Amino acid sequence: MTVRTSPARKRFREFLLSVAALHVAAIALYYALEIGHSPAARQRMFAWVWMGATVAVVLVGIQRIKRARGQRTP
């Protein structure tokens, strides 16, 4: 017996994984580049880039979920 998942559920799972992957990568870079010991301006720039990337991933993910909801299969 196979369970079919809806396209929206698949897109939602992809959305969660992409946000998690982005944060894992950003945290790894934070420690690898020693941002915590950097000047305040560099810390702020890192935070802004991280936040911008998160917003972009979220907006794209939400749009993909909305499109997938329109493709519901019975």
C-alpha positions as CSV (number, residue, x, y, z in Angstrom):
1,M,0.0,0.0,0.0
2,T,1.4,3.4,-1.0
3,V,0.3,6.6,0.4
4,R,-0.1,9.4,-2.1
5,T,0.8,12.8,-0.8
6,S,-0.7,15.9,-2.3
7,P,1.5,18.3,-4.4
8,A,0.9,21.0,-1.7
9,R,2.2,18.7,1.0
10,K,5.3,17.9,-1.1
11,R,5.9,21.6,-1.6
12,F,5.4,22.3,2.1
13,R,8.0,19.6,3.0
14,E,10.4,21.1,0.4
15,F,9.7,24.5,2.0
16,L,10.6,23.3,5.5
17,L,13.7,21.6,4.3
18,S,14.9,24.6,2.3
19,V,14.5,26.9,5.3
20,A,16.3,24.5,7.6
21,A,19.1,24.0,5.1
22,L,19.6,27.8,4.7
23,H,19.8,28.2,8.5
24,V,22.2,25.3,8.9
25,A,24.4,26.8,6.2
26,A,24.2,30.3,7.7
27,I,25.1,29.0,11.2
28,A,28.0,27.0,9.8
29,L,29.3,30.1,8.0
30,Y,28.8,32.2,11.2
31,Y,31.2,29.9,13.1
32,A,33.5,29.2,10.2
33,L,34.0,33.0,9.5
34,E,34.1,33.8,13.2
35,I,31.5,36.4,12.8
36,G,31.0,36.6,16.5
37,H,34.5,38.0,16.9
38,S,34.1,40.4,13.9
39,P,33.4,44.1,14.1
40,A,29.8,45.1,14.7
41,A,29.4,46.4,11.1
42,R,30.4,42.9,9.7
43,Q,28.0,41.2,12.1
44,R,25.2,43.5,11.0
45,M,25.9,42.8,7.3
46,F,25.9,39.1,7.9
47,A,22.6,39.3,9.8
48,W,21.0,41.4,7.0
49,V,22.2,39.0,4.3
50,W,21.0,36.0,6.3
51,M,17.6,37.7,6.8
52,G,17.3,38.7,3.2
53,A,18.1,35.1,2.1
54,T,15.5,33.8,4.5
55,V,12.8,36.2,3.2
56,A,13.6,35.2,-0.4
57,V,13.4,31.4,0.4
58,V,10.1,31.9,2.3
59,L,8.5,34.0,-0.4
60,V,9.4,31.5,-3.1
61,G,8.3,28.6,-0.9
62,I,4.9,30.1,-0.2
63,Q,4.3,30.9,-3.9
64,R,5.1,27.3,-4.8
65,I,2.7,26.0,-2.1
66,K,0.0,28.3,-3.3
67,R,0.5,27.1,-6.9
68,A,0.5,23.4,-5.7
69,R,-2.8,23.9,-3.8
70,G,-4.5,24.8,-7.1
71,Q,-3.3,21.4,-8.5
72,R,-5.1,19.2,-6.0
73,T,-5.6,15.7,-7.0
74,P,-8.6,13.7,-5.9
